[in-house]
Amino acid sequence: MESAKLLYAIINTAIDGIITIDNRGRIESMNPSARKIFGYTEEELKGKNISVLMPEPDKSRHDGYLSHYHNTGEKKIIGKGREVRGLRKDGSQFPFRLAVSEVQYEDRVIYAGFIHDLSKEKEAEENLKKYTFELEELVENRTKTLKQMLCELEEAKEEANNSLEKEKELSRMKSRFVSMASHEFRTPLSSMQLSVVLIEKYLQISDDEQILKHLHKVKHSITGLNSILNDFLSLEKLDSGIVEAQYESFDILQFCEEIAEEMQLISKEDQIIIYQHSGSEKIVCLDQNLLRNCLINLISNAIKYSGEHTLIEFFSEVNEEQYVFSIKDNGLGIPEEDQPFLFQPFFRAHNTGNIPGTGLGLNIVLRYVNLMNGSIKYESRSGEGTLFTLSFQK
């Protein structure tokens, strides 16, 4: 009796659907999961032919399958698993994995079907295909932009032929650019390619945790690619002279708090961003977009070049003469011998190792600060962190 109760409890709490039929295909029982999957009550289906849960052509062929098995003993599905389609009460169809077992019960034969709904897995697979297509399209479009920029660099080189020193500098810049772009694109693209292969593998075994893990990796790689290309596009706009400061008054306290909250979401484990404002005033008149780009770039660097379990300090101040913003970290620091080249495009300090980056961020920050008639200063020592300070006259 206890064993029967235990078996009953297991069947009624099973995640997968379980349906039993007699040797003529008539439904004898359904567990709660099966009723939920197909949208019927047990009373609506008990005694009816199991084919009521099948779309065509399986609906018309099912009785033939049973007769063939009874006459020949040939098992086409019994004892095996296969993917089929089901028909819900509302008329909708869905995919599921079906396994059928033959059971000898009280001098008669019954058949038990175990049903695993594949709707979510199929939806995830379709979303993955769509996501992959969009990703390929994005990479293709971004690659065109990159090729266009390379062409423009070539044209700039031709125009600089009159100045040998300028031509040499441009050549060195191009070499750093091609090397950096090749590395920074290859790494995330390889990561995405591997993740897609692994997702396809995990879809076969319905490992949702691993699927989500690798989808997050793909998403992270796309974010990195977008960041790189945004740097390229920002540099292009600056070089073409189409970027101008658009001044407006806004609440700097709210502005900086939003940035701090946004950057906290992408920080490393146990990295804490602390924001503080000083001064009785909180209304400033600057270009919000340019200032936002500067602050996000500097905080991103602080996150990137600092380890886990570290503190990043973010300050704003409005005094009688100027607006001041500073970002302080406890990260790698900038080697003294690299500091004279810090704001050059495509330059990266030699202690950054394999940490990804374009070497464009600080150059863009400097140029945005200059557009707002501000100044940028820094204090840094290798291994002791860095402090950047932006100042703008009122």
Secondary structure as UniProt FT lines:
FT   HELIX           2..13
FT   STRAND          17..21
FT   TURN            23..24
FT   STRAND          26..30
FT   HELIX           32..38
FT   HELIX           42..45
FT   TURN            46..47
FT   HELIX           50..53
FT   TURN            56..57
FT   HELIX           58..72
FT   STRAND          81..87
FT   TURN            89..90
FT   STRAND          93..105
FT   TURN            106..107
FT   STRAND          108..117
FT   HELIX           119..159
FT   TURN            160..162
FT   HELIX           164..204
FT   TURN            205..206
FT   HELIX           208..240
FT   STRAND          248..251
FT   HELIX           252..264
FT   TURN            265..266
FT   TURN            269..270
FT   STRAND          272..278
FT   STRAND          283..286
FT   HELIX           288..304
FT   STRAND          311..318
FT   STRAND          322..328
FT   HELIX           336..341
FT   TURN            342..343
FT   TURN            345..346
FT   HELIX           350..352
FT   TURN            353..354
FT   HELIX           361..371
FT   TURN            372..373
FT   STRAND          374..380
FT   TURN            382..383
FT   STRAND          386..393
//
